[in-house]
């Protein structure tokens, strides 16, 4: 059993698909850890995992992720959640589409802590910012296109197979098997 400290149902759903075979059940740990301010996703995730482990007393993972738009110097990056809740993904799409270079990447760092071990695993997926399309997924999914399809137009299985979080979770799964 592994606890996932998150309030995001989308993240939990993706983690279950990757880790169920390795750890059995992945349960939601409804704990609001302090998200430190840093440009480094790994530092934010590691800090959250340590604090969540201290609260749970059992192995936990946390995920810190974001959308990094090349022409906007990586904005919104580690502040993706805040920006989504303030100006919204439509506005980010407009800002990026005003640029010639619309390349972007989603990055995710999953941090695992069991008291003795604190490990981070990173996944990245490249794409392009487009006008919103599709109604699946969450957050910036409608404006992130990969190989001609936005993440919001993909079913969970397809998105997982290539997403930043999927890539980070796959690395964690491999590591857990090796360590077992
Ligand atoms: P976090 O909770 O600080 O990791 O916030 C990450 C934010 O980045 C989320 O609230 C979303 O706005 C965005 N984000 C991260 N991963 C994804 C994804 O897979 N699809 C769409 N948006 C994402």
Backbone and ligand atoms as CSV (ligand in chain L), in Angstrom:
chain,resi,resn,atom,element,x,y,z
A,1,UNK,N,N,0.840,-1.200,0.000
A,1,UNK,CA,C,0.000,0.000,0.000
A,1,UNK,C,C,0.874,1.249,0.000
A,2,UNK,N,N,0.481,2.207,-0.788
A,2,UNK,CA,C,1.233,3.451,-0.876
A,2,UNK,C,C,0.242,4.609,-0.801
A,3,UNK,N,N,0.621,5.632,-0.046
A,3,UNK,CA,C,-0.266,6.796,0.046
A,3,UNK,C,C,0.214,7.887,-0.903
A,4,UNK,N,N,-0.725,8.545,-1.528
A,4,UNK,CA,C,-0.411,9.635,-2.454
A,4,UNK,C,C,-0.990,10.912,-1.852
A,5,UNK,N,N,-0.102,11.804,-1.394
A,5,UNK,CA,C,-0.565,13.065,-0.810
A,5,UNK,C,C,-0.932,14.024,-1.930
A,6,UNK,N,N,-2.207,14.051,-2.256
A,6,UNK,CA,C,-2.685,14.947,-3.311
A,6,UNK,C,C,-4.172,15.210,-3.122
A,7,UNK,N,N,-4.617,16.355,-3.609
A,7,UNK,CA,C,-6.053,16.633,-3.600
A,7,UNK,C,C,-6.581,16.557,-5.029
A,8,UNK,N,N,-5.693,16.164,-5.957
A,8,UNK,CA,C,-6.028,16.155,-7.376
A,8,UNK,C,C,-6.439,14.744,-7.825
A,9,UNK,N,N,-7.731,14.578,-8.130
A,9,UNK,CA,C,-8.253,13.251,-8.500
A,9,UNK,C,C,-7.617,12.742,-9.797
A,10,UNK,N,N,-7.281,13.661,-10.705
A,10,UNK,CA,C,-6.658,13.271,-11.976
A,10,UNK,C,C,-5.301,12.630,-11.751
A,11,UNK,N,N,-4.504,13.240,-10.862
A,11,UNK,CA,C,-3.169,12.695,-10.558
A,11,UNK,C,C,-3.292,11.318,-9.901
A,12,UNK,N,N,-4.262,11.182,-8.997
A,12,UNK,CA,C,-4.448,9.919,-8.274
A,12,UNK,C,C,-4.817,8.796,-9.244
A,13,UNK,N,N,-5.708,9.111,-10.162
A,13,UNK,CA,C,-6.163,8.148,-11.155
A,13,UNK,C,C,-4.973,7.647,-11.988
A,14,UNK,N,N,-4.110,8.574,-12.419
A,14,UNK,CA,C,-2.947,8.193,-13.228
A,14,UNK,C,C,-1.981,7.336,-12.410
A,15,UNK,N,N,-1.774,7.684,-11.151
A,15,UNK,CA,C,-0.832,6.929,-10.304
A,15,UNK,C,C,-1.315,5.499,-10.097
A,16,UNK,N,N,-2.618,5.325,-9.943
A,16,UNK,CA,C,-3.167,3.976,-9.726
A,16,UNK,C,C,-2.873,3.093,-10.926
A,17,UNK,N,N,-3.021,3.653,-12.128
A,17,UNK,CA,C,-2.798,2.857,-13.335
A,17,UNK,C,C,-1.360,2.352,-13.408
A,18,UNK,N,N,-0.425,3.145,-12.912
A,18,UNK,CA,C,0.994,2.775,-13.010
A,18,UNK,C,C,1.483,1.902,-11.875
A,19,UNK,N,N,0.954,2.128,-10.678
A,19,UNK,CA,C,1.576,1.531,-9.495
A,19,UNK,C,C,0.805,0.361,-8.894
A,20,UNK,N,N,-0.437,0.153,-9.324
A,20,UNK,CA,C,-1.263,-0.892,-8.706
A,20,UNK,C,C,-0.567,-2.256,-8.736
A,21,UNK,N,N,0.061,-2.593,-9.859
A,21,UNK,CA,C,0.714,-3.899,-9.987
A,21,UNK,C,C,1.919,-4.025,-9.064
A,22,UNK,N,N,2.535,-2.905,-8.735
A,22,UNK,CA,C,3.781,-2.928,-7.964
A,22,UNK,C,C,3.533,-2.818,-6.459
A,23,UNK,N,N,2.616,-1.927,-6.066
A,23,UNK,CA,C,2.420,-1.680,-4.627
A,23,UNK,C,C,1.051,-2.107,-4.123
A,24,UNK,N,N,0.201,-2.630,-5.029
A,24,UNK,CA,C,-1.171,-2.930,-4.617
A,24,UNK,C,C,-1.959,-1.636,-4.626
A,25,UNK,N,N,-2.588,-1.352,-3.512
A,25,UNK,CA,C,-3.471,-0.190,-3.481
A,25,UNK,C,C,-2.704,1.133,-3.369
A,26,UNK,N,N,-3.160,2.137,-4.117
A,26,UNK,CA,C,-2.659,3.504,-3.929
A,26,UNK,C,C,-3.817,4.305,-3.344
A,27,UNK,N,N,-3.647,4.767,-2.105
A,27,UNK,CA,C,-4.751,5.486,-1.462
A,27,UNK,C,C,-4.438,6.976,-1.399
A,28,UNK,N,N,-5.485,7.751,-1.403
A,28,UNK,CA,C,-5.307,9.195,-1.322
A,28,UNK,C,C,-5.037,9.597,0.121
A,29,UNK,N,N,-3.995,10.393,0.314
A,29,UNK,CA,C,-3.695,10.939,1.635
A,29,UNK,C,C,-4.065,12.418,1.558
A,30,UNK,N,N,-5.174,12.755,2.178
A,30,UNK,CA,C,-5.708,14.107,2.062
A,30,UNK,C,C,-4.970,15.027,3.022
A,31,UNK,N,N,-3.757,15.381,2.657
A,31,UNK,CA,C,-2.921,16.181,3.552
A,31,UNK,C,C,-2.357,17.365,2.760
A,32,UNK,N,N,-2.545,18.551,3.291
A,32,UNK,CA,C,-2.154,19.757,2.579
A,32,UNK,C,C,-0.745,20.175,3.007
A,33,UNK,N,N,0.270,19.538,2.430
A,33,UNK,CA,C,1.650,19.870,2.808
A,33,UNK,C,C,2.022,21.262,2.300
A,34,UNK,N,N,3.020,21.846,2.938
A,34,UNK,CA,C,3.464,23.193,2.551
A,34,UNK,C,C,4.228,23.088,1.232
A,35,UNK,N,N,3.767,23.831,0.234
A,35,UNK,CA,C,4.485,23.807,-1.041
A,35,UNK,C,C,5.496,24.946,-1.010
A,36,UNK,N,N,6.782,24.620,-0.853
A,36,UNK,CA,C,7.795,25.671,-0.750
A,36,UNK,C,C,7.937,26.392,-2.090
A,37,UNK,N,N,8.450,27.619,-2.043
A,37,UNK,CA,C,8.625,28.366,-3.284
A,37,UNK,C,C,10.026,28.099,-3.829
A,38,UNK,N,N,10.079,27.554,-5.031
A,38,UNK,CA,C,11.360,27.229,-5.650
A,38,UNK,C,C,11.142,27.095,-7.152
A,39,UNK,N,N,12.213,27.310,-7.937
A,39,UNK,CA,C,12.120,27.086,-9.381
A,39,UNK,C,C,12.343,25.620,-9.720
A,40,UNK,N,N,12.676,24.838,-8.711
A,40,UNK,CA,C,13.076,23.447,-8.909
A,40,UNK,C,C,11.965,22.502,-8.438
A,41,UNK,N,N,11.292,21.843,-9.407
A,41,UNK,CA,C,10.189,20.947,-9.053
A,41,UNK,C,C,10.631,19.854,-8.095
A,42,UNK,N,N,11.858,19.342,-8.284
A,42,UNK,CA,C,12.337,18.236,-7.440
A,42,UNK,C,C,12.470,18.683,-5.984
A,43,UNK,N,N,12.931,19.912,-5.814
A,43,UNK,CA,C,13.087,20.436,-4.446
A,43,UNK,C,C,11.712,20.581,-3.774
A,44,UNK,N,N,10.732,21.062,-4.537
A,44,UNK,CA,C,9.373,21.241,-4.002
A,44,UNK,C,C,8.771,19.875,-3.640
A,45,UNK,N,N,8.914,18.911,-4.568
A,45,UNK,CA,C,8.323,17.587,-4.349
A,45,UNK,C,C,8.990,16.867,-3.173
A,46,UNK,N,N,10.334,16.954,-3.092
A,46,UNK,CA,C,11.064,16.268,-2.019
A,46,UNK,C,C,10.658,16.824,-0.654
A,47,UNK,N,N,10.519,18.125,-0.586
A,47,UNK,CA,C,10.117,18.761,0.670
A,47,UNK,C,C,8.709,18.296,1.068
A,48,UNK,N,N,7.812,18.240,0.079
A,48,UNK,CA,C,6.436,17.801,0.346
A,48,UNK,C,C,6.365,16.352,0.780
A,49,UNK,N,N,7.206,15.508,0.167
A,49,UNK,CA,C,7.187,14.076,0.503
A,49,UNK,C,C,7.688,13.851,1.928
A,50,UNK,N,N,8.721,14.569,2.308
A,50,UNK,CA,C,9.265,14.438,3.672
A,50,UNK,C,C,8.220,14.866,4.704
A,51,UNK,N,N,7.594,16.001,4.442
A,51,UNK,CA,C,6.590,16.507,5.384
A,51,UNK,C,C,5.373,15.573,5.437
A,52,UNK,N,N,4.970,15.043,4.300
A,52,UNK,CA,C,3.807,14.147,4.261
A,52,UNK,C,C,4.117,12.836,4.974
A,53,UNK,N,N,5.351,12.344,4.795
A,53,UNK,CA,C,5.720,11.123,5.519
A,53,UNK,C,C,5.667,11.366,7.028
A,54,UNK,N,N,6.166,12.507,7.462
A,54,UNK,CA,C,6.150,12.821,8.894
A,54,UNK,C,C,4.713,12.829,9.434
A,55,UNK,N,N,3.772,13.255,8.609
A,55,UNK,CA,C,2.368,13.305,9.040
A,55,UNK,C,C,1.704,11.930,8.973
A,56,UNK,N,N,2.060,11.133,7.946
A,56,UNK,CA,C,1.383,9.845,7.736
A,56,UNK,C,C,2.035,8.708,8.517
A,57,UNK,N,N,3.358,8.767,8.653
A,57,UNK,CA,C,4.086,7.676,9.307
A,57,UNK,C,C,4.151,6.425,8.446
A,58,UNK,N,N,3.820,6.558,7.174
A,58,UNK,CA,C,3.857,5.432,6.232
A,58,UNK,C,C,4.387,5.948,4.900
A,59,UNK,N,N,4.874,5.035,4.034
A,59,UNK,CA,C,5.415,5.480,2.747
A,59,UNK,C,C,4.428,6.334,1.952
A,60,UNK,N,N,4.934,7.434,1.418
A,60,UNK,CA,C,4.072,8.346,0.662
A,60,UNK,C,C,4.771,8.790,-0.625
A,61,UNK,N,N,3.967,9.217,-1.577
A,61,UNK,CA,C,4.500,9.923,-2.741
A,61,UNK,C,C,3.773,11.260,-2.864
A,62,UNK,N,N,4.474,12.227,-3.459
A,62,UNK,CA,C,3.823,13.466,-3.874
A,62,UNK,C,C,4.289,13.748,-5.300
A,63,UNK,N,N,3.516,14.556,-5.984
A,63,UNK,CA,C,3.859,14.905,-7.365
A,63,UNK,C,C,3.879,16.424,-7.453
A,64,UNK,N,N,4.924,16.966,-8.068
A,64,UNK,CA,C,4.886,18.389,-8.372
A,64,UNK,C,C,5.128,18.529,-9.867
A,65,UNK,N,N,4.259,19.250,-10.509
A,65,UNK,CA,C,4.331,19.280,-11.964
A,65,UNK,C,C,3.983,20.655,-12.493
A,66,UNK,N,N,4.224,20.854,-13.780
A,66,UNK,CA,C,3.874,22.140,-14.357
A,66,UNK,C,C,4.099,22.167,-15.848
A,67,UNK,N,N,3.564,23.224,-16.443
A,67,UNK,CA,C,3.699,23.465,-17.874
A,67,UNK,C,C,4.763,24.535,-18.076
A,68,UNK,N,N,5.747,24.269,-18.919
A,68,UNK,CA,C,6.851,25.204,-19.169
A,68,UNK,C,C,6.804,25.614,-20.642
A,69,UNK,N,N,6.477,26.885,-20.896
A,69,UNK,CA,C,6.379,27.383,-22.273
A,69,UNK,C,C,7.712,28.028,-22.655
A,70,UNK,N,N,8.352,27.505,-23.699
A,70,UNK,CA,C,9.709,27.943,-24.082
A,70,UNK,C,C,9.796,29.453,-24.299
A,71,UNK,N,N,8.893,29.997,-25.141
A,71,UNK,CA,C,8.985,31.413,-25.517
A,71,UNK,C,C,8.647,32.348,-24.351
A,72,UNK,N,N,8.063,31.815,-23.290
A,72,UNK,CA,C,7.714,32.638,-22.117
A,72,UNK,C,C,8.700,32.377,-20.976
A,73,UNK,N,N,9.902,31.924,-21.318
A,73,UNK,CA,C,10.935,31.705,-20.300
A,73,UNK,C,C,10.561,30.630,-19.291
A,74,UNK,N,N,9.730,29.679,-19.727
A,74,UNK,CA,C,9.356,28.588,-18.817
A,74,UNK,C,C,8.084,28.865,-18.027
A,75,UNK,N,N,7.508,30.056,-18.167
A,75,UNK,CA,C,6.239,30.378,-17.505
A,75,UNK,C,C,5.143,29.438,-18.009
A,76,UNK,N,N,4.185,28.997,-17.199
A,76,UNK,CA,C,4.029,29.242,-15.758
A,76,UNK,C,C,4.860,28.323,-14.862
A,77,UNK,N,N,5.462,27.264,-15.398
A,77,UNK,CA,C,6.408,26.432,-14.654
A,77,UNK,C,C,5.899,25.984,-13.290
A,78,UNK,N,N,6.705,26.192,-12.236
A,78,UNK,CA,C,6.322,25.721,-10.894
A,78,UNK,C,C,5.076,26.435,-10.353
A,79,UNK,N,N,4.663,27.517,-11.048
A,79,UNK,CA,C,3.495,28.277,-10.571
A,79,UNK,C,C,2.243,27.950,-11.396
A,80,UNK,N,N,2.272,26.809,-12.084
A,80,UNK,CA,C,1.177,26.449,-13.003
A,80,UNK,C,C,-0.176,26.392,-12.310
A,81,UNK,N,N,-0.214,25.851,-11.123
A,81,UNK,CA,C,-1.485,25.713,-10.426
A,81,UNK,C,C,-2.061,27.094,-10.103
A,82,UNK,N,N,-1.216,27.964,-9.577
A,82,UNK,CA,C,-1.636,29.320,-9.223
A,82,UNK,C,C,-2.109,30.085,-10.458
A,83,UNK,N,N,-1.354,29.976,-11.531
A,83,UNK,CA,C,-1.696,30.695,-12.765
A,83,UNK,C,C,-3.006,30.166,-13.359
A,84,UNK,N,N,-3.195,28.858,-13.287
A,84,UNK,CA,C,-4.435,28.259,-13.793
A,84,UNK,C,C,-5.630,28.791,-13.005
A,85,UNK,N,N,-5.436,28.959,-11.692
A,85,UNK,CA,C,-6.545,29.433,-10.855
A,85,UNK,C,C,-6.737,30.945,-10.921
A,86,UNK,N,N,-5.750,31.676,-11.424
A,86,UNK,CA,C,-5.891,33.136,-11.483
A,86,UNK,C,C,-6.277,33.586,-12.901
A,87,UNK,N,N,-5.333,33.506,-13.854
A,87,UNK,CA,C,-5.696,33.975,-15.207
A,87,UNK,C,C,-6.307,32.859,-16.064
A,88,UNK,N,N,-6.025,31.575,-15.723
A,88,UNK,CA,C,-6.647,30.461,-16.454
A,88,UNK,C,C,-5.861,30.018,-17.685
A,89,UNK,N,N,-6.108,28.764,-18.091
A,89,UNK,CA,C,-5.320,28.200,-19.196
A,89,UNK,C,C,-5.600,28.884,-20.541
A,90,UNK,N,N,-6.834,29.439,-20.707
A,90,UNK,CA,C,-7.146,30.102,-21.986
A,90,UNK,C,C,-6.197,31.291,-22.204
A,91,UNK,N,N,-5.933,32.028,-21.119
A,91,UNK,CA,C,-5.068,33.218,-21.203
A,91,UNK,C,C,-3.612,32.807,-21.473
A,92,UNK,N,N,-3.200,31.697,-20.856
A,92,UNK,CA,C,-1.844,31.189,-21.102
A,92,UNK,C,C,-1.727,30.789,-22.569
A,93,UNK,N,N,-2.781,30.179,-23.090
A,93,UNK,CA,C,-2.785,29.800,-24.502
A,93,UNK,C,C,-2.653,31.042,-25.387
A,94,UNK,N,N,-3.381,32.091,-25.065
A,94,UNK,CA,C,-3.312,33.323,-25.864
A,94,UNK,C,C,-1.899,33.918,-25.827
A,95,UNK,N,N,-1.321,33.951,-24.632
A,95,UNK,CA,C,0.042,34.497,-24.496
A,95,UNK,C,C,1.022,33.705,-25.349
A,96,UNK,N,N,0.929,32.384,-25.300
A,96,UNK,CA,C,1.877,31.536,-26.039
A,96,UNK,C,C,1.642,31.624,-27.537
A,97,UNK,N,N,0.363,31.747,-27.937
A,97,UNK,CA,C,0.053,31.779,-29.358
A,97,UNK,C,C,0.382,33.127,-29.990
A,98,UNK,N,N,0.687,34.135,-29.158
A,98,UNK,CA,C,1.150,35.428,-29.679
A,98,UNK,C,C,2.626,35.328,-30.079
A,99,UNK,N,N,3.255,34.232,-29.739
A,99,UNK,CA,C,4.683,34.021,-30.030
A,99,UNK,C,C,4.821,33.147,-31.279
A,100,UNK,N,N,5.972,33.271,-31.940
A,100,UNK,CA,C,6.223,32.425,-33.108
A,100,UNK,C,C,6.528,30.983,-32.667
A,101,UNK,N,N,7.317,30.893,-31.623
A,101,UNK,CA,C,7.695,29.574,-31.086
A,101,UNK,C,C,6.675,29.152,-30.035
A,102,UNK,N,N,5.913,28.114,-30.326
A,102,UNK,CA,C,4.857,27.685,-29.391
A,102,UNK,C,C,5.223,26.408,-28.655
A,103,UNK,N,N,6.502,26.074,-28.716
A,103,UNK,CA,C,6.912,24.832,-28.051
A,103,UNK,C,C,6.800,24.953,-26.532
A,104,UNK,N,N,6.445,23.821,-25.904
A,104,UNK,CA,C,6.311,23.780,-24.444
A,104,UNK,C,C,6.601,22.362,-23.975
A,105,UNK,N,N,6.740,22.215,-22.705
A,105,UNK,CA,C,6.862,20.858,-22.159
A,105,UNK,C,C,6.134,20.788,-20.831
A,106,UNK,N,N,5.537,19.626,-20.574
A,106,UNK,CA,C,5.016,19.323,-19.245
A,106,UNK,C,C,6.130,18.596,-18.507
A,107,UNK,N,N,6.360,18.991,-17.274
A,107,UNK,CA,C,7.343,18.270,-16.451
A,107,UNK,C,C,6.668,17.849,-15.156
A,108,UNK,N,N,7.047,16.665,-14.661
A,108,UNK,CA,C,6.530,16.181,-13.379
A,108,UNK,C,C,7.670,15.560,-12.590
A,109,UNK,N,N,7.686,15.816,-11.307
A,109,UNK,CA,C,8.610,15.107,-10.422
A,109,UNK,C,C,7.770,14.396,-9.363
A,110,UNK,N,N,7.942,13.078,-9.279
A,110,UNK,CA,C,7.292,12.303,-8.229
A,110,UNK,C,C,8.346,12.027,-7.159
A,111,UNK,N,N,8.037,12.390,-5.923
A,111,UNK,CA,C,8.973,12.129,-4.816
A,111,UNK,C,C,8.393,11.053,-3.913
A,112,UNK,N,N,9.250,10.111,-3.549
A,112,UNK,CA,C,8.865,8.994,-2.668
A,112,UNK,C,C,9.619,9.128,-1.355
A,113,UNK,N,N,8.921,8.983,-0.238
A,113,UNK,CA,C,9.608,9.004,1.058
A,113,UNK,C,C,9.030,7.923,1.966
A,114,UNK,N,N,9.930,7.111,2.531
A,114,UNK,CA,C,9.475,6.109,3.508
A,114,UNK,C,C,10.219,6.267,4.831
A,115,UNK,N,N,10.740,7.471,5.046
A,115,UNK,CA,C,11.462,7.723,6.303
A,115,UNK,C,C,12.948,7.507,6.128
A,116,UNK,N,N,13.345,6.342,5.585
A,116,UNK,CA,C,14.769,6.067,5.347
A,116,UNK,C,C,15.207,6.627,4.003
A,117,UNK,N,N,14.336,6.441,3.027
A,117,UNK,CA,C,14.705,6.819,1.660
A,117,UNK,C,C,13.845,7.967,1.154
A,118,UNK,N,N,14.501,8.922,0.500
A,118,UNK,CA,C,13.792,10.032,-0.149
A,118,UNK,C,C,14.339,10.109,-1.571
A,119,UNK,N,N,13.503,9.741,-2.549
A,119,UNK,CA,C,13.961,9.668,-3.942
A,119,UNK,C,C,13.027,10.479,-4.828
A,120,UNK,N,N,13.598,11.079,-5.889
A,120,UNK,CA,C,12.751,11.812,-6.843
A,120,UNK,C,C,12.918,11.235,-8.252
A,121,UNK,N,N,11.835,11.269,-9.017
A,121,UNK,CA,C,11.811,10.707,-10.370
A,121,UNK,C,C,11.155,11.728,-11.285
A,122,UNK,N,N,11.843,12.068,-12.385
A,122,UNK,CA,C,11.328,13.117,-13.261
A,122,UNK,C,C,10.866,12.587,-14.613
A,123,UNK,N,N,9.785,13.125,-15.108
A,123,UNK,CA,C,9.303,12.797,-16.447
A,123,UNK,C,C,9.000,14.072,-17.203
A,124,UNK,N,N,9.300,14.079,-18.501
A,124,UNK,CA,C,9.075,15.252,-19.352
A,124,UNK,C,C,8.397,14.807,-20.634
A,125,UNK,N,N,7.468,15.645,-21.135
A,125,UNK,CA,C,6.892,15.361,-22.453
A,125,UNK,C,C,6.827,16.672,-23.237
A,126,UNK,N,N,7.355,16.651,-24.477
A,126,UNK,CA,C,7.327,17.870,-25.292
A,126,UNK,C,C,6.008,18.010,-26.042
A,127,UNK,N,N,5.656,19.256,-26.359
A,127,UNK,CA,C,4.435,19.489,-27.126
A,127,UNK,C,C,4.381,20.912,-27.626
A,128,UNK,N,N,3.190,21.333,-27.981
A,128,UNK,CA,C,2.994,22.674,-28.520
A,128,UNK,C,C,1.707,23.265,-27.952
A,129,UNK,N,N,1.703,24.587,-27.734
A,129,UNK,CA,C,0.494,25.237,-27.207
A,129,UNK,C,C,-0.450,25.589,-28.353
A,130,UNK,N,N,-1.714,25.201,-28.191
A,130,UNK,CA,C,-2.730,25.455,-29.222
A,130,UNK,C,C,-3.968,26.092,-28.564
A,131,UNK,N,N,-4.947,26.495,-29.384
A,131,UNK,CA,C,-6.236,26.949,-28.845
A,131,UNK,C,C,-6.922,25.745,-28.191
A,132,UNK,N,N,-7.682,25.947,-27.107
A,132,UNK,CA,C,-8.267,24.828,-26.365
A,132,UNK,C,C,-9.092,23.872,-27.236
A,133,UNK,N,N,-8.829,22.554,-27.050
A,133,UNK,CA,C,-9.586,21.500,-27.747
A,133,UNK,C,C,-9.741,20.290,-26.836
A,134,UNK,N,N,-10.938,19.710,-26.814
A,134,UNK,CA,C,-11.153,18.471,-26.052
A,134,UNK,C,C,-11.700,18.756,-24.668
A,135,UNK,N,N,-12.354,17.756,-24.075
A,135,UNK,CA,C,-12.939,18.004,-22.755
A,135,UNK,C,C,-12.562,16.948,-21.722
A,136,UNK,N,N,-11.524,16.172,-21.994
A,136,UNK,CA,C,-11.056,15.211,-20.982
A,136,UNK,C,C,-9.961,15.827,-20.129
A,137,UNK,N,N,-9.383,15.042,-19.220
A,137,UNK,CA,C,-8.205,15.460,-18.456
A,137,UNK,C,C,-8.480,16.577,-17.467
A,138,UNK,N,N,-7.446,17.352,-17.170
A,138,UNK,CA,C,-7.582,18.440,-16.199
A,138,UNK,C,C,-6.557,19.522,-16.535
A,139,UNK,N,N,-6.627,20.628,-15.791
A,139,UNK,CA,C,-5.629,21.702,-15.917
A,139,UNK,C,C,-5.428,22.153,-17.351
A,140,UNK,N,N,-4.176,22.150,-17.790
A,140,UNK,CA,C,-3.802,22.682,-19.103
A,140,UNK,C,C,-3.980,21.676,-20.242
A,141,UNK,N,N,-4.567,20.522,-19.969
A,141,UNK,CA,C,-4.711,19.486,-21.005
A,141,UNK,C,C,-5.314,19.996,-22.324
A,142,UNK,N,N,-6.344,20.882,-22.285
A,142,UNK,CA,C,-6.955,21.297,-23.566
A,142,UNK,C,C,-6.027,22.114,-24.473
A,143,UNK,N,N,-4.972,22.722,-23.910
A,143,UNK,CA,C,-4.126,23.598,-24.758
A,143,UNK,C,C,-2.775,22.970,-25.069
A,144,UNK,N,N,-2.540,21.723,-24.617
A,144,UNK,CA,C,-1.249,21.064,-24.835
A,144,UNK,C,C,-1.410,19.967,-25.884
A,145,UNK,N,N,-0.771,20.207,-27.038
A,145,UNK,CA,C,-0.885,19.250,-28.139
A,145,UNK,C,C,0.396,18.443,-28.282
A,146,UNK,N,N,0.227,17.134,-28.410
A,146,UNK,CA,C,1.371,16.248,-28.624
A,146,UNK,C,C,1.047,15.370,-29.824
A,147,UNK,N,N,1.893,15.421,-30.849
A,147,UNK,CA,C,1.651,14.641,-32.069
A,147,UNK,C,C,0.254,14.861,-32.652
A,148,UNK,N,N,-0.190,16.118,-32.686
A,148,UNK,CA,C,-1.455,16.437,-33.349
A,148,UNK,C,C,-2.709,16.296,-32.502
A,149,UNK,N,N,-2.578,15.798,-31.276
A,149,UNK,CA,C,-3.747,15.597,-30.406
A,149,UNK,C,C,-3.509,16.284,-29.069
A,150,UNK,N,N,-4.536,17.006,-28.557
A,150,UNK,CA,C,-4.339,17.596,-27.224
A,150,UNK,C,C,-4.546,16.511,-26.161
A,151,UNK,N,N,-3.964,16.736,-25.007
A,151,UNK,CA,C,-4.124,15.777,-23.904
A,151,UNK,C,C,-5.604,15.630,-23.523
A,152,UNK,N,N,-6.383,16.730,-23.690
A,152,UNK,CA,C,-7.811,16.671,-23.336
A,152,UNK,C,C,-8.613,15.858,-24.345
A,153,UNK,N,N,-8.014,15.581,-25.519
A,153,UNK,CA,C,-8.695,14.757,-26.529
A,153,UNK,C,C,-8.335,13.280,-26.397
A,154,UNK,N,N,-7.409,12.964,-25.498
A,154,UNK,CA,C,-6.962,11.567,-25.337
A,154,UNK,C,C,-7.698,10.904,-24.186
A,155,UNK,N,N,-7.876,9.571,-24.256
A,155,UNK,CA,C,-8.402,8.895,-23.068
A,155,UNK,C,C,-7.242,8.722,-22.069
A,156,UNK,N,N,-7.573,8.392,-20.830
A,156,UNK,CA,C,-6.554,8.349,-19.765
A,156,UNK,C,C,-5.420,7.395,-20.110
A,157,UNK,N,N,-5.788,6.273,-20.722
A,157,UNK,CA,C,-4.770,5.258,-21.030
A,157,UNK,C,C,-3.706,5.811,-21.979
A,158,UNK,N,N,-4.188,6.517,-23.012
A,158,UNK,CA,C,-3.246,7.062,-24.005
A,158,UNK,C,C,-2.404,8.174,-23.384
A,159,UNK,N,N,-3.072,9.053,-22.619
A,159,UNK,CA,C,-2.327,10.153,-21.997
A,159,UNK,C,C,-1.252,9.593,-21.053
A,160,UNK,N,N,-1.642,8.614,-20.247
A,160,UNK,CA,C,-0.700,7.996,-19.300
A,160,UNK,C,C,0.516,7.411,-19.982
A,161,UNK,N,N,0.264,6.804,-21.141
A,161,UNK,CA,C,1.335,6.096,-21.844
A,161,UNK,C,C,2.443,7.041,-22.267
A,162,UNK,N,N,2.107,8.334,-22.440
A,162,UNK,CA,C,3.169,9.243,-22.887
A,162,UNK,C,C,3.336,10.477,-22.017
A,163,UNK,N,N,2.533,10.637,-20.975
A,163,UNK,CA,C,2.586,11.889,-20.209
A,163,UNK,C,C,3.827,11.977,-19.325
A,164,UNK,N,N,4.154,13.204,-18.954
A,164,UNK,CA,C,5.243,13.501,-18.021
A,164,UNK,C,C,5.079,12.715,-16.725
A,165,UNK,N,N,3.831,12.708,-16.193
A,165,UNK,CA,C,3.587,12.008,-14.927
A,165,UNK,C,C,3.743,10.503,-15.129
A,166,UNK,N,N,3.224,9.995,-16.260
A,166,UNK,CA,C,3.372,8.576,-16.575
A,166,UNK,C,C,4.840,8.183,-16.618
A,167,UNK,N,N,5.660,9.046,-17.238
A,167,UNK,CA,C,7.103,8.740,-17.357
A,167,UNK,C,C,7.772,8.741,-15.991
A,168,UNK,N,N,7.385,9.691,-15.137
A,168,UNK,CA,C,7.965,9.740,-13.790
A,168,UNK,C,C,7.493,8.529,-12.970
A,169,UNK,N,N,6.206,8.185,-13.097
A,169,UNK,CA,C,5.667,7.045,-12.340
A,169,UNK,C,C,6.295,5.735,-12.800
A,170,UNK,N,N,6.573,5.630,-14.109
A,170,UNK,CA,C,7.207,4.417,-14.630
A,170,UNK,C,C,8.592,4.241,-14.015
A,171,UNK,N,N,9.331,5.366,-13.878
A,171,UNK,CA,C,10.669,5.293,-13.256
A,171,UNK,C,C,10.548,4.875,-11.795
A,172,UNK,N,N,9.562,5.440,-11.092
A,172,UNK,CA,C,9.346,5.052,-9.694
A,172,UNK,C,C,9.002,3.559,-9.595
A,173,UNK,N,N,8.125,3.078,-10.490
A,173,UNK,CA,C,7.719,1.671,-10.451
A,173,UNK,C,C,8.930,0.764,-10.648
A,174,UNK,N,N,9.800,1.099,-11.607
A,174,UNK,CA,C,11.003,0.298,-11.862
A,174,UNK,C,C,11.896,0.283,-10.630
A,175,UNK,N,N,12.072,1.445,-10.031
A,175,UNK,CA,C,12.919,1.561,-8.838
A,175,UNK,C,C,12.350,0.733,-7.677
A,176,UNK,N,N,11.019,0.791,-7.480
A,176,UNK,CA,C,10.407,0.038,-6.374
A,176,UNK,C,C,10.612,-1.465,-6.572
A,177,UNK,N,N,10.520,-1.915,-7.826
A,177,UNK,CA,C,10.721,-3.337,-8.100
A,177,UNK,C,C,12.175,-3.715,-7.807
A,178,UNK,N,N,13.114,-2.871,-8.243
A,178,UNK,CA,C,14.548,-3.139,-8.003
A,178,UNK,C,C,14.886,-3.170,-6.511
A,179,UNK,N,N,14.242,-2.276,-5.757
A,179,UNK,CA,C,14.545,-2.162,-4.316
A,179,UNK,C,C,13.888,-3.259,-3.481
A,180,UNK,N,N,12.842,-3.882,-4.061
A,180,UNK,CA,C,12.052,-4.853,-3.280
A,180,UNK,C,C,12.884,-6.081,-2.902
L,1,LIG,P1,P,1.004,21.157,-8.590
L,1,LIG,O1,O,-0.166,20.664,-7.833
L,1,LIG,O2,O,1.770,22.259,-7.960
L,1,LIG,O3,O,1.874,20.041,-9.082
L,1,LIG,O4,O,0.334,21.859,-9.819
L,1,LIG,C1,C,0.533,21.449,-11.074
L,1,LIG,C2,C,-0.383,22.238,-11.974
L,1,LIG,O5,O,0.137,22.097,-13.280
L,1,LIG,C3,C,-1.806,21.684,-11.997
L,1,LIG,O6,O,-2.689,22.358,-11.162
L,1,LIG,C4,C,-2.184,21.890,-13.438
L,1,LIG,O7,O,-2.663,23.204,-13.586
L,1,LIG,C5,C,-0.854,21.749,-14.157
L,1,LIG,N1,N,-0.622,20.348,-14.587
L,1,LIG,C6,C,0.244,19.442,-14.066
L,1,LIG,N2,N,0.162,18.273,-14.703
L,1,LIG,C7,C,-0.796,18.452,-15.633
L,1,LIG,C8,C,-1.357,17.566,-16.603
L,1,LIG,O8,O,-1.046,16.384,-16.737
L,1,LIG,N3,N,-2.314,18.104,-17.373
L,1,LIG,C9,C,-2.730,19.386,-17.267
L,1,LIG,N4,N,-2.258,20.239,-16.374
L,1,LIG,C10,C,-1.286,19.768,-15.560
